Amino acid sequence: MPKNREVDVVTIGESMVLFQPMSEKGIKYEALFTKTLGGAESNLAIGLTRMGKKVRWISKVGKDPFGDFILSTLAGEGVDVSHALKCEHSPTALYYKDLKGFGDPMVYYYRKNSAASKLHPSDIQDEWLLGAKHLHVTGITPALGEHTAAAIRQAMERAREKGMTISFDPNLRRKLWSEEEARETLLSLIPLCDVFLPGIEEAEFLLGKLDIKAYGEKFLEMGPSVVALKLGAEGSMGFVKDDTVLAAPYTVSQVVDTVGAGDAFAAGFLSVFLERYQQEKNEITSEHLLNALERANILGALATQFKGDWEGIPTLEELNALVNGLGNITR
């Protein structure tokens, strides 16, 4: 895939090889595992690509078969990986997911000293952002290594200098850093984004216990133009200056795996938001905000119907058929 093609979105962050037990016995007793990949930014990249957007994913992977697997899988999904870096002396990260049939799965990370944890401000290149309209980052990458927070900050600052819009999902991972460091770092990055995408638990972690609408108001005061607050089974709420929009949840009968649902939500939201925002010259109406939240709710809910972090995200054609009540011809 040629470098420097025009893309709608650039995202920077670690992907890991994901192993899951084939049965419901759990890691302790299972002998057979499936192999796929997972990572907030790559989940979003796949989701946006399936929504018809052009996405460039950037990270460091190890110079090992796991890194090759990640790059080939993402490229096979249509994601531009031409700027990904290979690290000679650090491995690709792994993680294991333990599904027990009740509650959220337990996740075990093996990502300390991984290739992506070595991301440094000196790695950030202007050509990563060349031909791009939007940058998406999460709060996971800043937690990975000694210099990763500074690297993400620099990427956001460069994107802002180039006139790009920026979205930021805090994607809190308590296993990766202390609560004090997490809160301080995440709050410091909010003023650099245009779109902030927290969950209700993350909002409470960052600001304490508040009324739901107060979260939106407080985050808007920090600098973003739009706040999309995920409310889980209650749907989502969007905030812009002088307006608040509530989007009803998309109801599913069961939940198989919640990991990746927030990334699918972000992909759904951005796939609508970016079109409308650019058309309206950096403004968004309440109607467009509602449309973005509704698609986000659908993609987030559908992502919970499958094992794996991104496999349940539909294509745009499949989504439109679902929304319009059109069944697929299967035989």
Protein Blocks (a to p, Z undefined) as FASTA:
>chain_A
ZZhiacfbdcddddddddddfblnbjklpcbdcdddddfklmmmmmmmmnopacdddddd
dddfklmmmmmmmmmnopafklpccdfkbccdddddddehiajddddddfehiaklmpcf
klpcfklmgoiabdcddfklmmmpmklmmmmmmmmmmmmmnopacdddfkpafklpcfkl
mmmmmmmmmmmpmbdcddfklmmmmnopadfklmmmmmmmnopabdcddehjnopaddde
hiacdddddddfbdfblghklmmmmmmmmmmmmmmmmmnoopacfklmmmmmmmmmmmmm
mmmmpgcjklmpccfklmmmmmnopacdfZZ
